[in-house]
Amino acid sequence: MLQFAEKTATIGSVNVRAEKHGDEFVPACDIGITLNLDASVLDMLDEQLRSLLFCKRADPGDLANQGHLAPNLRFPLLGAIPWKWEGMGYTATITQGVGAGTPIIVEACEINKLVLQPMEGGTVSVAMRVQFRPDDVELYAALCPLVQHEVTLTLEPPEPAPAP
């Protein structure tokens, strides 16, 4: 399950659209988001993914890499990797700047279209799409000015279902 708190992200796009539910059209929105995270985020997607993409080369003189277990790209020419994972029922909290006022809270959203770009040094650029159906169209007005700006993003998974 993918989750993180207060990470710097860039909103690349806000796409306002309509979905057809039966005979009715329902307002919907897609937010394109990109953020750089520590490679440990890969463990949330698959426990073997980080070790597949990263390794530690024997260079004891490189002080920058001593803080990471595996900071080097195993396959430097691999490029971006589409990841066929989807999450339902997430809550995304978006804020801009320090003391920027009320955060934008997007509930019951779907997370999908992940693209992972491993980078030298133990970082992964994660691009994703956040989809939701707003109850309040004022949410569009709050999101649109944030396109191509850095924000702080918290992504929370849904509560686990109670055991029967």
Protein Blocks (a to p, Z undefined) as FASTA:
>chain_A
ZZdehiadddfbdcdddddehjbccddddddddddddfklmmmmomklmmmmpccdddfk
lmklmmpmblccfblmnopaddddddehiacdddehehibjadddehiacehiacdddeh
iiacdddddddddfblklmmmmmmmgopacddddddddddddZZ
